[in-house]
Amino acid sequence: MGQRKRGSARYALLEGAAPFIGFFASAVVLTVIVTVLGESPVVAFRAIWKFTGATGAKLAQVLSVSIPFYLSGLAVALAFRAGVFNIGVEGQYFIGGFTAALAGIYLRLPPAIHVPVVVLAGMAGGALWALVPALLKVRRGAHEVITTILFNNIAIALVTYFVNNPFSGIQKGVSLEPQTSKIAATAVFGKLNGIFRAVGWNVPDYVYIDYSLLVALVMGLVVWFLLSRTRTGFEIRAVGTSIDVSRYAGISVNRVQLGAFVASGAIAGLIGLQEIFAIREFYTYSLASGVGFDGIAISLIGRNSAIGVIFSAGLFGFLRQAGYGLQLFSKVPNSITYAIQGLMIIFIVVINEVLVRLVRSLRKKEAG
């Protein structure tokens, strides 16, 4: 019994170390690429450090950038746990952000009510945009990867039309960027910087640590509780592990996958809230794109866990800021920094998956 426990602990340690091994391997690749480009690796790593951890402000910026990454990874992870591939997170957060913006612009409510209302409006928009692909999957067997990719394109086309036409808020001589009217002051997300400064973390005003951090934390807690402490969470995990066994056990697979898909869309609808309600204070279809697809890698690295996604989202925030540091403080060109980030992500994901599968294989042999 003791030997079996030691073996399980060793396997768990190996699985947990997989992302760190992947990160180390990617750092080696970064060193090689930087050297080939004629830059000193010491200069490159110093540049990264200057933009990610040299001061409390830089560390806070990494945290700020990680918030939408966390929500994206969480949305994808919830769907993955039910065996559903929600590749439509990108479109869902464009639609969710738009519905939230409409609530923020046209509703007249006190701040204590207005902020929660726009959060709920964002969730509703994302959930509704996920509903049709979800129904097509469970009712007609249409593959969700295809339908969600198509819905991404439709979402971007729709918000482009709405922002350019019926909901345009461009004022002549003020801005040329297509955008809606300004968000009402009662719906703007306040900053939490003062709270962090009160506990000794010097977060300057130009860093956006705002209500979106609270939204992300609440969503993470809800997903963790749902998956690990409820019957519905057990059913989601069971369906994600084996659809056939779940059906045999009497679980309604269609109901579980439909619910997980829509809930995933609801979380996805929150991804753009920081940019819309804290940074810009208006909606535009030029929101940061690609975050929905980043959520796939974030979810995989985080092992589809609400807690694991925290660390993988932080990694993506670190990589984003590291890229800026390389551009500003080294001779590494802009195009190469994106390639380096991509290679690092690939290494981390691949090594993580290889080690996870190795551990599963060893456990099967041990059980046999």
N, C-alpha and C positions, 0 to 999 in steps of 0.2 A: 504493500500500500504506500509506504514512504517513498519507494523508488518511483512509483507511478506519479506521485505528487511532484517529485523533483523533476520528472520528465515533462509533466504538464507545465510547470513553472518555466523550464528551459525553453519550451516551444513558445509559450506566451511572450517571454523575453525576446526571442528571435523575431516574432511577428511585430512586436512593438518597436524593435530596433530598425525594422525595414526602411521606414522613411528617412531615418538618420543616416543609414548606410547609403541610401540613394542620394541624399543631400551631399554627403562626402564625395561620392563618385562624381556628381555634377560639378563640385568645386574643383576637382582634378581636371575635368574637361574645360572648365572656365580658364584654369591656369594655362592649359595647352593652347587654347584659342588666343588668349591675350598675348602669349609669348610669340606665337606665329605672326600676330599683327604688329610685333615690334614694340610692345609695351611691357613694362616690368610688372610681373604679377604682384609685387609688393605695392606698387603704385595703384594697381587696380583694386586690390583688396582694401587699401587705405581709402580709396574713393568710395567704395561700397560702405565702409564703416562710417565715413563722414555723413552719409545720407541716410543711414538706418539706425545707428545706435550711439553716435558720438555724444549726443546730448539728450536730455529728457524730451525736448521738443521734437527731435528727429524720431525718437521712439514713439511718441504720441502720434506723429504723422503716419507711421506704419500701422498703428492701431486704427486710425481714422480710415485709411485706405482699405483695411481688412474688413470693415463692416459689411459693405455690399458683397464682398467675396464670401463671407460667412453665410449670409442669407441665400446666396446662389447655391453654395455647396449643400446647405441644409435642405433646400427645396429638391435638389436632385437626389440627395440621399434618402429622403422619405419615400420618393417614388421607387428608387432602386430596391429598398427593403421589401417592397411588395412585388418585386419582379417586373416593374414597369420602367421603361426607358423614356423619361420625360426630357426630350431634346428641345422642347418648346419653351424652356425657361426664358430665353431671350425675348420672344414675342410676348410672353405673359407679363414680364416686367415693364415692357413698353406700354401695354394696355393698362396694367394695374397702376402705373405711374400717371397715366392720362386720366383715369377715373378719379384717382386721388386728387389730382390737380384741379379737376372740375369741382370737386367738393370743397377744395381749399379756396377756390376763386369765388364761387357763386353762393355758397352758404354763409349765412351770418349767424355765428354762434360765439359764445364766450370761449376763451382759450382752453379752459379745462374740459370742454366738450368737443371743441372743433378739432383739436389734435387727435384724440382717439377716433373721431369720425373719419378723418382723412386716412388714418391707418386702416380702418375697416373698409373704406371705399377702395383702397389699393388692393386689399385682400380679395374683395368681391370681384374687382376687375380681372385679377389674375386667375381666380377660380373659374369665372365664367369663360375666359378664353381657353382654359384647360378642359372645360366640360365637354365640348364637342369632340375633340380627339379622344377623350376618355370614353364617351358613349360609342364612338365608332369602333373602338377597340373591343369593348365588352359586348356590344350588341351585334356588330358586323364582322368582327375579327380583323379589322383594318390595322396594319402595323403602325404602332404609335410613333416610331422613328420617322416614317414617311409623312404622316399627317401633321406631326408637330413641326417638322421643318417647313412644310408648306404654310402652316399657320404663322410661323415666324415672319415669312415674307408678307403675308396678308396683313399682319399686325403693323409692320413698319409702313406699308402702303397706306393703311387707314389713318394712322396718327399723322403721317405726312400730309394727307389731305385735310384732316381736321385742323391742324395747326396753321396750314397755309390759307384756309378758307373760313369756315364758320366760326372757329374759335381763335382766330388770329388776334394777337394783342399788340402787334407792332405799332409803335408810335412814330410818326414821320420825324426824321431827323435825330432819333434816339438810338435805334438799333436796326441793323440789317439782318440779324439772325432771326429766322422764323421762330416765333414763340407765342405763347398764350399771354393773357393779361397777367399781372402780378398776383401772386398768392396773397390772400388777406393776411394782415399782420397777426390775427388771432390763430392762424393755422401754421405760421412759420415755426420750425423746430428750434427751440432754445438750445444754447450751448451748456455743456456740463463742465467746462474748463475750470470754473471757479471751485467746483467740488474737488476736482483733482488737485488744484493748487492748495486747497485747504488741508489736504492730507500729505502735502510735501512733494507732489509731482508737478513741476513747473510746466504747465501746458499753455503756451501763448495763445492769444486770441485768434491768430490766423489759422490755427489748426482746428478742424471741425470735429470735435467730440461732442455730439449733440444727442437729441432724443432718439435718433436712429440706433444708437448703441443700446439703449434700453429696449427698443423694439426687438433688436437681434437677440438680446439676452433672454427676453421673455419667450420668443419663438423657440429658441434652443431648449429652454427649460420645458416648454410644453411638449416639444417633440420627444425629448428624453423621457419625460413622464409617460407620454402616450405609448412609446415603444417598449419601455421596460417595466411599467407598473400597471398596465391595463389589459383587459381581455382583447380589446381591439388591437393593441400593439402585438400581443401574442399571435393573433390571426395574421397580421401583416407580416411578421417574421416567418410564420409558417408557410404562407403563400410564397414569399420570396425564396424560401429554401426549397420547397417542392410543391408544385401546383397539384400534381396527381395525389400525393399523400394528403394534402389539405382537403381536396374534394372527398377522398375516402373517409376523412375524419368528420365530414359534415360541414365544413366551412364553405360559405358562399364566396367562391373565388372572385366572381364578377363584382360583387358588392364591395369586397375588400379592395380590389384594384381600382374600382371607380372612386371610392372614397379617398384612397391614398393619392390618386392622380389629381383629383380636385384640390385636396389639401396641399399638395406640392405646388399647384398653380397659385393658391392663395398666398403661400410664403413667397413665391417668386414675384408676386405683385408688389412686394415691399422693397425690392432691391434698389429701385431708383429713388426712394424717399429722401435719402440723405442729399443727393444731388439736387432734387427738385425743391425740397422744403427747407434745407439748411444752407446750401451753397448758392444756387441760382435764384431761388424764390420765384420761378416761373417754369413752365413746362416747354420743352423743345424736343423735337424728334432727333436732335443730335446728342441725345444722352450717351453716356459712355457705353459703347457697344462691345459685344464679345464677353461680357461678364457672365451671361447665361451659359455660354459654352465652357468658360473657365470652371463653372460649377461642377462639370463632369469630372475633371481631373481633381478638383478639390475634394469631391465626394469620395473618389477612389482612394486618394491618399489618406483621407480620414476614416477609411474603412466603413463608410456609410453610417457613421456614428455621430450623434449630436455633439459629443465631447471631442471626438477625433477631428471633426471638421473645424473646431476652434483652432487647432494647431496648423492644419493645412491651409486654412484661410490666412492665418498669420504669416505662413511661409509665402503665400502669393503676394500679400501686402509687402513683405520684405523684398521679394524679387522685383516688384514694381518700383519700389524706391531705390533698390540697388541699381536698376537700369538707369534711372535718372542720375545717380551718383557717377556711374561710369561715363555717361555723356558729358557731364560738367567738369569732372576732375581727372579724366584720363584721355588718351588718344583713341579710345575705342569709339568708332562711329555709331550713330543712332541705329542704323539698320542692323548692325552686328549685335547690339544689346538685346534686340528683340529675338534674334536667333539664339543667343546665349540663354535667354529666359526660357525659350521653347525647349532647348536641349536639356536644360536642368529639369524642367517639368517632366519630360519624357523619361529621363533617367530615374527620377524619383518614382514615377508611376510604374515603370517596368520592373525595377528592382523590388519594389514593394509587392507587386503581383507574383513575381518569381519566388520570393521568400515565403509568401503566404501559401502558395501552392505546394512548396517544398514541405512546409510544416504540416499541411493537411496530409500529404503523402506519407510522411513519417508517422503521423498519428494513426493512419490506417494500418500501416505495417505493424505498429506496436499493438494495436487492438487485435490484429489477426494472429 
